[in-house]
């Protein structure tokens, strides 16, 4: 069963439900995986969980699958948002994939003063999140939000959601101890390659819902910093501990 191909299907999944796969998914199963009618495939989405299904008709440009039984219920990760300044192309792809694998529940791109990218391809972000979920046996795909400016996001930030701000110039306070003092829901904020401006840093530190953590003694690229910090947050606040 572990080698059975997995596909994300947005439509409702249920026993005996039949689905027509899109051209890309049909190509993957037919031409890459070389599946034939009657072969098994696993389908999943965030609402209905994961189902065992079997291929029905297999044509040149179409393919149907029929659900048989549920294998797992939907499994949303801990309520931790990942808020980040978007990066360029391949590095943004990497960051979205790793944030999905690490269990971010929502992906929220924000524009900061030093953000270089001025346009985000949301469809590409969603596709990368889906691909990561398919490959890593996740029965959940994080929600991808429209990008917005940092100041606007902070102005409407819910007071009951802790915002963990990664500051490369932090004074080296004990990150683990600071995180242990927080509770979910929470969010992790990581800045752009050039870091936050002094004005942004001071503004963040004044907000009552913000906790400032250190990124350690080494200078890291933004995608490395984001994945490393998210791993630490999951280990302390998320589902990486007993």
Buried (B, 14 or more C-beta within 10 A) or exposed (E): EEEBBBBBBEEEBEEEBEBEBBEEBBBBBBEEEEBEEEBBBBBBBBEBBBBBBBBBEBEEEEBBBBBBEBBEEBBBBBBBBBBBBBBEEEBBBBBBBBBBBBBBBBBBBBBBBBBEBEEBBBEBBBBBBBBBBBEEEBBBBBBBBEBEEBEEBBEEBEEEBBBBBBBBEBEEEEBEEBBEEBEBBBBBBBBBBEBBEEEBBEBBEEEEBBBBBBBBEEEBEBBBBBBBBBBBBBEBBBEBEE
